[in-house]
């Protein structure tokens, strides 16, 4: 599929990122209790173990952000919505 400029639309990439995104959301929503227990049960843990769990939570948030962000970006590209291009020589606000 190509747009008006003749550039091929990334439908395959959109589907790949969409499936990965849906799979990640499904995995988290279907395993809410174990995930919540892992990230919130910190009583009696050593400082390093708390650090590892906090790091894992941050890594999970970054993974969600990257995977869903790639899906959303390719989705809008396939739909045909592009950011407005700045004119040369104009200073932006």
C-alpha positions in Angstrom: 0.0 0.0 0.0 1.4 3.4 -0.9 0.4 6.9 -0.1 0.1 9.9 -2.5 3.9 10.5 -2.4 4.5 6.9 -3.6 6.1 6.0 -0.2 5.2 2.5 1.0 3.1 2.4 4.2 4.5 0.3 7.1 1.5 -1.9 7.6 3.7 -4.9 8.6 5.5 -2.9 11.2 2.2 -1.5 12.5 0.8 -5.0 12.9 3.9 -6.4 14.5 4.1 -3.5 17.1 0.3 -3.8 17.6 0.5 -7.5 18.4 3.4 -7.0 20.7 1.6 -4.1 22.5 -1.6 -6.1 22.8 0.3 -9.1 24.1 2.2 -7.1 26.7 -1.1 -5.5 27.9 -2.8 -8.9 28.0 0.1 -10.5 29.9 0.0 -7.8 32.6 -3.8 -7.7 32.9 -4.1 -11.5 33.1 -1.4 -11.6 35.8 -2.3 -8.6 37.9 -2.0 -10.3 41.3 1.4 -11.9 40.9 2.8 -8.7 39.4 1.4 -6.5 42.2 2.7 -8.9 44.8 6.1 -8.9 43.3 6.4 -5.1 43.1 4.7 -4.2 46.4 5.9 -7.0 48.8 9.1 -5.4 49.9 8.9 -6.1 53.7 12.1 -7.8 54.9 14.0 -7.4 51.7 17.6 -6.1 51.6 18.3 -2.8 49.9 19.7 -4.4 46.8 16.6 -6.6 46.4 14.4 -3.5 46.6 16.6 -1.8 44.1 16.3 -4.7 41.7 12.5 -4.7 42.0 12.3 -0.9 41.5 14.6 -1.3 38.4 12.3 -4.0 37.0 9.3 -1.8 37.4 11.0 1.0 35.6 12.1 -1.4 32.8 8.5 -2.6 32.5 7.3 1.0 32.1 10.0 1.8 29.5 9.0 -1.4 27.6 5.4 -0.4 27.5 6.3 3.1 26.4 8.6 2.0 23.6 6.4 -0.8 22.3 3.1 1.2 22.4 4.9 4.3 21.1 6.2 2.4 18.0 2.8 1.0 17.4 1.1 4.4 17.7 3.7 6.1 15.4 3.3 3.5 12.7 -0.5 3.5 13.0 -0.7 7.2 12.3 1.8 6.8 9.4 -0.4 4.1 7.9 -3.6 6.2 8.4 -1.8 9.1 6.7 -1.5 11.6 9.4 1.9 13.3 9.5 3.3 16.0 11.6 3.3 19.5 10.2 6.6 20.4 8.5 8.3 23.6 9.6 9.1 26.2 7.0 12.7 26.9 6.3 14.0 30.1 7.9 11.2 30.4 10.4 11.9 30.2 14.1 9.6 28.0 16.1 8.0 28.9 19.4 
